[in-house]
Amino acid sequence: MDGSDQKSLRGNYYFNRLVFYYRSLKEILMFIFRKFKTLILMILILLILGFAKKALASDIMLNDLNGKAVNLSQSSKGKPVILFFWTTWCPYCRSEIKVLNQRHAQIEKEGIVVFGINVGEPDYKVQRFFKDYQLNFRMLLDQVGLLADKYGLMGVPTYMFLDKTGQMILKTHSLPENYKSLLFK
């Protein structure tokens, strides 16, 4: 046997050992998975649900009617938040905007931040809607529905109540009378 054959055999030896260790590791992992698959799946589900609760509104930046980017967590600064999701074509949304507009000063005095979130409409349409209408609270545009998807929005009008940590505590279609007690629990 010459030197090149010895190198080839050594190379094959190391390759075979590597394949053996790979197969052994794969078999061990598959054995563990088969034996504990229910436990592993439950742990994964709990991890996903745990992290999903931590995914707060702060993760998404939206533009206001002037095109300025707004980070919801920085704008609320640890205060409770009311998010009002709406569209220009929805007649119920228009009546809820009037209610929210009338009560905004009192809500703000109570230390609650209010954002109107228009869902899925271009900025020119929303600006035209408010051309002859005075708005007392900050309006943000969720043109592609990122925030709406994050909170599982199913229709408009929808109010989302977030506590001071950013956790959603209530989703409803009208402003409840006891909103303050809900937000300051």
C-alpha positions in Angstrom: 0.0 0.0 0.0 1.4 3.4 -0.9 0.9 6.7 0.9 -2.1 7.9 -1.2 -4.0 4.6 -0.4 -3.3 5.1 3.4 -4.6 8.7 3.2 -7.7 7.5 1.3 -8.3 4.8 3.9 -7.8 7.3 6.7 -10.2 9.7 5.0 -12.8 6.9 4.6 -12.3 6.0 8.2 -13.0 9.5 9.4 -15.9 9.9 7.0 -17.4 6.6 8.3 -17.0 7.7 11.9 -18.7 11.0 11.1 -21.6 9.2 9.4 -21.8 6.8 12.3 -22.0 9.7 14.9 -24.5 11.5 12.7 -26.7 8.4 12.4 -26.4 7.7 16.2 -27.3 11.3 17.1 -30.2 11.3 14.7 -31.4 8.0 16.1 -31.1 9.3 19.7 -33.0 12.5 18.9 -35.7 10.6 17.0 -36.0 8.2 20.0 -36.4 11.2 22.4 -38.8 12.9 20.1 -41.0 9.8 19.7 -41.0 9.1 23.5 -41.6 12.7 24.5 -43.3 14.2 21.5 -46.4 15.3 23.4 -44.3 16.9 26.1 -42.1 18.6 23.5 -45.1 19.9 21.5 -46.7 21.2 24.7 -43.6 23.0 25.7 -43.3 24.6 22.2 -47.0 25.7 22.3 -46.5 27.2 25.7 -43.4 29.0 24.6 -45.2 30.4 21.5 -48.2 31.5 23.6 -45.9 33.0 26.2 -44.0 35.0 23.6 -47.2 36.0 21.8 -48.5 37.7 24.9 -45.3 39.7 25.1 -45.7 40.8 21.5 -47.2 44.2 22.2 -48.3 47.1 20.2 -44.9 48.6 20.5 -43.6 46.2 17.9 -45.3 48.1 15.1 -44.8 51.6 13.8 -47.7 53.4 12.2 -47.9 56.8 10.4 -50.3 59.5 11.6 -52.3 61.7 9.2 -49.3 64.0 8.7 -47.1 61.0 7.7 -45.1 61.0 11.0 -44.1 57.6 12.2 -45.5 56.7 15.7 -44.2 54.1 18.0 -47.2 53.2 20.2 -45.2 52.3 23.3 -43.1 55.5 23.3 -46.3 57.6 22.7 -48.1 56.0 25.6 -45.2 56.0 28.1 -46.5 53.3 30.4 -50.1 54.6 30.4 -53.2 52.6 29.6 -54.2 52.8 26.0 -57.5 52.7 24.0 -57.0 51.7 20.4 -60.1 52.4 18.3 -60.1 50.5 14.9 -62.3 51.9 12.2 -62.9 52.6 8.5 -64.3 55.6 6.6 -67.1 53.5 5.0 -68.5 52.1 8.2 -71.5 54.1 9.6 -71.1 52.6 13.1 -67.5 53.7 13.1 -68.6 57.3 12.4 -71.0 57.3 15.3 -68.3 55.8 17.6 -65.8 58.4 16.4 -68.3 61.1 17.6 -68.6 59.5 21.0 -64.9 59.1 21.4 -64.3 62.6 20.2 -66.7 64.0 22.8 -65.3 62.0 25.6 -61.6 62.3 24.7 -60.9 65.3 27.0 -62.2 63.4 30.0 -60.4 60.2 29.0 -57.1 62.1 28.6 -57.5 63.7 32.0 -57.8 60.2 33.5 -54.3 59.4 32.2 -55.5 57.2 29.3 -54.0 57.5 25.8 -56.3 57.2 22.8 -55.4 56.3 19.3 -57.7 56.0 16.4 -56.5 53.3 14.0 -57.8 53.4 10.4 -57.5 50.0 8.9 -56.7 49.3 5.2 -57.4 52.6 3.6 -55.0 55.0 1.9 -54.0 58.2 3.7 -55.7 60.6 1.2 -59.1 58.9 1.8 -58.8 59.3 5.6 -57.5 62.9 5.3 -60.5 63.7 3.0 -62.8 62.2 5.6 -61.5 64.5 8.3 -61.3 67.6 6.1 -64.5 69.1 7.5 -64.4 67.3 10.9 -62.4 68.3 13.9 -60.6 65.4 15.5 -59.6 65.5 19.2 -57.4 62.4 19.4 -54.5 61.1 17.4 -55.3 59.2 14.3 -52.9 56.5 12.9 -53.0 54.6 9.6 -52.7 50.9 9.5 -52.8 50.7 5.7 -51.7 47.0 5.4 -53.4 45.8 8.6 -50.3 44.8 10.7 -51.7 46.0 14.0 -55.2 44.7 13.1 -53.7 41.3 12.4 -51.6 41.4 15.6 -54.7 41.8 17.7 -57.0 39.5 15.6 -59.3 42.2 14.5 -62.5 40.7 13.1 -64.5 43.8 12.2 -65.0 47.5 12.8 -65.7 49.5 14.9 -63.5 47.8 17.5 -62.0 49.1 20.7 -58.9 47.4 22.2 -58.1 48.3 25.8 -54.4 47.8 26.8 -53.2 48.1 30.3 -50.1 50.1 31.2 -47.8 47.1 30.3 -49.4 46.9 26.9 -51.4 43.7 27.5 -54.8 43.6 25.8 -57.5 43.3 28.5 -60.6 43.9 26.5 -61.9 43.9 22.9 -65.4 45.4 22.3 -67.4 47.2 19.6 -68.5 50.2 21.7 -66.9 52.3 24.5 -68.1 50.8 27.8 -69.0 53.1 30.6 -66.6 51.3 33.0 -63.5 51.7 30.8 -61.6 53.4 33.5 -62.1 50.6 36.0 -61.1 48.1 33.4 -57.8 49.9 32.5 -56.8 50.6 36.1 -57.3 47.1 37.7 
